[in-house]
């Protein structure tokens, strides 16, 4: 087994993963069969101190979130990353070493960013109050530096797939696809 901690891809991936925050997550499990939608607000940290904070609304569609993994199936990510290099990093590092989300198709649709405030905490609090008043338990709030928006959305989707695994496995057992 190679030393992943010394691997530059691992170090770059870990820095990106830690640079983003999931301030509020959906409380729902993803569907075991079919397509699930993960709406989110993405709060982007300003590039410079006096720049405004921007917020974009988006949605990730996760098709067929099964955790049954033949080794020849690979996940598909659409419209997550700004560069092929970032997309390749996820595929090389995460998918090759630790996580198998086979047969999953992730599609990200993000709206235009709008300027909302000078303060990240204010933007997050405002969004949290809005979602609470609407009794919306499905929409996440993500925070990321500019340039790592795709990693924030990827992390959110990956964490939802992992959190949904026990419910998905239970449903597969109930339907007779796995032994009880």
C-alpha positions, 0 to 999 in steps of 0.5 A: 500500500502506498503512503497516501499522506505523502501523495501531493494529490492527497495533500491538495485534496485534503486542503480543498476539503478542509477549506469548505464548510457545510453550514447546514445540511439536508435532513433527508436521505437520498432515494435508493432508486431513481433520482434525488435532488439536493438544493443548496445555497453556496456562499462564496468567501471574498477573494480580497478583504473589501470584496463583497460576499456572494451567494448562488443557489443551486441543485445537485441531482444524484441519479441512482444512489446505490452502494452496490459496487462492481469494480468496473463502474465509475461515477460521473460528475457534471458541472462541478469543477472549473477545471479538468485538473480539479475534476481529475483530482477527485477521480484520481484520489477519492474514487481510486483510494477510498470511496466507491459511488459506482453507478452514480451520476452527479449533475450540478446546476448553479445559478448566478451569484448575487452580492448580498453583504460584506460578512459571511456570518451575516449571509449564512444567518440570513439564509438559515433564518429564511430556510427556517421560516419556510420550514425548508429542511432539504436545502443546504448552506455551503461556504467556500473560498472562490475557486473551490465552489465545485469542491464545496458542492462535491463535498456536500453531495458526497456527505449526503450519499454517505449519510444515506447509505444505512437507509439505502441498505435497509431498503435494499434488504426490505426489497429482497436485494440483500440478505436480511 
